[in-house]
Amino acid sequence: MHRFFHQLSQALSSGPLALATVVSARGSTPRVAGARQFFTSTGLSEGTVGGGVAEARVEELAKATLVDGLPRVFEADMRGRPGDTRDGVCGGSMTVWIVRLEPTASLPALRVLTQFLQAGCKVALSLRFQADEPIVVFPLDKAMTDSSPEQFTEIIQPSPRLLIVGAGHIGRSLAYLVDRLGFALTVQDGRPEWLVSEAFPAGCACEFSLDEAAGALRQWEGGRFIALVTRGFPQDVEALKVLSEVPADYFGILGSKARVATVFAAAREAGLPIPASPVLHAPIGIEIGAETPDEIAVSIAAEIIRVWRRGCGSTMRLVS
């Protein structure tokens, strides 16, 4: 999430832009409330409000808003009746607000928002449909009471953070995949020679100390994910000594059923707590017949997405 707002801030620093936000979604729709996309006068666009015909219509309205500055509402009808498909055939409908943002009015609030999200903190964002300052960042308690019919307020969570324990082949492949998915990322390994920054995406935190990595994860207010993809079960047991009681939405352990059973037996013998279902995923990953490090990374990333979207991926939204 913080990546989009960082891109939005960068684009806005170069001049006005049009921001489209889904403020209501009913029935089956390609995106939910809170989905965003911005458009600049130079043709730059980031994010998506659903693609297809509906997004093309939003882009047309955004271009008009960039010219005259007037906010617009787009009601996307995706019920797809025979002979009248309108904006799609998903089965539902969406309301999209389109507003023009000016650097002097909105950039300070966006920069504050981005700083909070990068630090792993939740923040309340308000989009005002008709105001000189369309975007406002609230303290969380004020956001609960400050709402009006022309205001869409959302509790924005920082991006989910994934701690990958093990900087080997699978860990490196997984790091690049989840980085593309917008996760904040930490890779930990006790072998300094494997923690070369060039082997991981820009912005990935490479950590030698597992205690330090665990402490940073504890402080993160967004989703917390842990993937043990170490080189052997002794390293898994050592990791459990530090991580087994760290609050997490997902805790995956690499290996066959036999290896996982060995890890659990050693952990119990050492008196260590073991994460329980539904947080625990051991063996890690969705069964797709994966063999290579890249294929295994795909199976893990798919499982992480499923957990994120089905459980902890939603944010609380206050819509008047």
N, C-alpha and C positions, 0 to 999 in steps of 0.2 A: 504493500500500500504506500509506504513512504517513497518508493521509487516514482510513482505517478506524480505525487505532489512535488517532488524534487524537479521532475521534468516540467511540470506546470510552472513552477517558480522561475526556472531558467528561461522558458519561452516568454513568460510575462515580462521579464526584465528587458526584453527586446522590443516590447510594444504591446498594444491591446490584443486581446484574443477573446474568442467566444467559448464559454464553458457550457456543455450539455450535461445534465444530471437527471438520471431516472429517479423521480421522487415518489413514484407509486407503481407497483406491478401487481396485476390481478390475474389469477389463473396461470396457465403455462406460458412463460415468456423466456426469451433468450438471456436476459439479465434481470437482476433483482434491484430493488430500491438501493440507491447508493452507487450504482454503476456510473462511470463518468467518461467523458471524452472532450478534448479541447481541440479547437481549430484556430490557426493563425492566418493572417492575411497573406502569408507567403506560401500557404498550402500545407504547412506542417500540421500533422494530427497525431495525437497519442491517446491511448485508451480505446474503449469501445462501448457503445450502448446497445449492441446486439447484432450489428452487421446487417447485410441484406438490404431490402427495400426500405425498411424503417430507418436504418442508419443513413441511407442516402438522402431521405427526406430531412432528417435532422441536420445533415451537412448543408443542404440548401438553405434552411432557416438560419443556421449559424452564419453563413456568408452574409445574409441580409442583416442580421444583428450586428455583425462587424461593421457594416456600412452605416446604418442609421442609429445604432446604439440601443434600439428598443428591445426589451425582453420579449420572449415568445414562449408559448406553450404548445407542445405537440402531443396529441392524443394518438398513440399508435394502436390501431385496431388489427389484431392478429388472429381474429376468430375465424377467418377464412371461409366465409359462406360460399356455397357453389355459385360460380359466375361473378363473385366479388371478393377476391382474395385480399384486397386493400393492401395492408402493410405486412402480410405474412399469414401463415396458417398454423402457428404454434398452438393457438387455442385461447390465448388470453389477450390482455391489453396493458399498455404502459402509458404513464404520463411523464413527459420529459420537459424540464425547464431549460431554457437557453438564455443565458445572460452574457453581457459583455463585461469583461474585467479590464480595469485600467491599472497600470503599474502603480501609480501613486496611491490609489485607494486600497488595493487588495494585496499588493506584494508584501508589505510588512507582516500582515496576518499569516500569509502563506509561509513566510520564512520561519515564523515562530512555530507554526504547525509542523513543518518539516523537522525542525530541531527537536521537538518533543518526540516525534515518531522515530527518528534516528537514535534517540536515547532509550527507546523501548517503552515509552510512556503513552498511556491512553490520553486522548484529548477530545473535546467536543467541538465540532465544526458546524457552523450555521450558514446556509445559503439563503440569502434574502432575494426574493424575486424582484421587488421594486424598491431599490435603495441606492444611495450613492456609493455605499460600501457593501457589495454583494456577499463577500466572504468575511466572516467574523469567527474568531477562536474564543470560546468561552471556557471558564473553569467548569469542571464537570457538574458541580452543584447548581450553578446558575443555569446551565443548559436544561436542567430538569424543569425549570419554571418559565424560562424565556422562550415562548413560542407563539406564533401567530399564524393566521391563515396563509400568509405570504412568506412563510419561513419553513425551511426544511432543515432540521437539526439531527445530527448523527453523532454517535459516539464512535470515533475512529480508533481502531486498534492498530498498534504498530504491526508490521509484517510478522508472520510467525518466524520463530528462530529455530534452526536445526543445528544441533550439536552432533557432529560426526566424529566418533572416536575411532581412529584408524586412518592413516593417511596413505594407505596402499592403493592398489589399482582400483578397487571398488569405491573406496572413499573419494578418490579423485574424480571418477566418473560421476558419482552421485553429487559431488559438489557443483559441478557444471550444470547438471540437470536442475537441481533445486534453485540455483542462482537464476536460471532462466524463468523459473516459476515465481520469482519475486520474494523468496525467503531470505531473511537475514541468516548469516552462515558463520559457524565456527567449526574449524577442524582441529582436533587435538591428537597429538601423538608424542610419545616419550622419546622418539628418535629424531633428533634435530635435523639429520640429513634428509629426512622425508618431508620436512615442513618448509621446503623452499617455496617462497611466495609465487614464483613463476608457474608453479604446477597447479595453482588454484585461481579462481576468478578474482578480478579486482574487487576489493571490498571485503573479501573473505578474511576473517580473523584466524590466524594460525597460532595455536596455543600449545606450548610445551607442557604446562602444568594443568593436570586435570582438575585440581582444586580450584584454580583460577577460572577455568572454563565453566565449572559447575556453579561457582559464585555468580558469574555474569548471567547465567541462565536463570538462576533464582530471581534475579532482579528484573527480568524481562516481563513486561505486562501483557504482551501478546501471547499467541500460541507457543507452546514449548514442545519441541520434538527432539528425541534422542535416538541415534542409530549407532549401535555397536557393530562395526565392521572391522574388527581387529584381526590380527594374524593368528590368533589361537585362543583356546579357552582359558589359559592362565591370565591373559590380558583382559578377558571378559570378566573374570572373577574380581580382578583388581579394580576394574571400572565400576562394578556393582558396589564395591565398598564405599565409593564416593557418590555414586549417582542414584542408588536404589531409592533414596528418600527425597530426591529432588522432585518437586511437583512438575508433572509432565502430562501432556495430552497424548503422547505416543512414545513408546519405549520399544524399540526393535532390536533383536539380537540375531546376528548372522550365524548361519551354520545349519547342519543337518539336525534332524530330531535327536540323534544320538549325541551330537556335540552339545546341543541345548540342554539335554537331560544331564549331561556331565557337569555343565556350568551350574545348573540349579542344585545338583547334589553337593557340589563343592561350596556353593553359597550357603546352603542350609547347614552344612557342617561347620561353617565359620560363623553361623548365627546371623547371617545377613538377611534382611527382608527382600522379597522378590516382588517386583511390580505385578499387579494383578490385572486380569481382564476387566474392562476392554482396553486399558492402556497398553498392556503387554502384547507384543507381536513377535512370537518366537516359534519357529523360524521366521525371520523377517521377510517381507515382500509378498506380493501376490503370485500365485503359482501360474507361471506362463512357460515353464520348461526352459528357463534362462540358464545359460552356461557361461558365457563370457562376462567379464567385469561390466561391460557396458549394458548387457542384457539384464544382469542382476540389478544394476543401478536403476534401470527402467522399472523393474518390478517393485523396487523399494519406493521409488518416487510415486508410482501409481498408488501404492498403499497409503502413503503419506497424504496425497491429495484426497483420497477417499475419506480418511479420518478427519482431515481439515474441513472439508465441505459438508460432511454429514454431521459433524459435532460442533467443533469449536470455531468454525469459520464465520459464523454470523455475528453481526454487531447489533447493538440495541439502537433502534431508530425511533425518533419522536416525530411524527408527521401530523401536522394540524389538519 
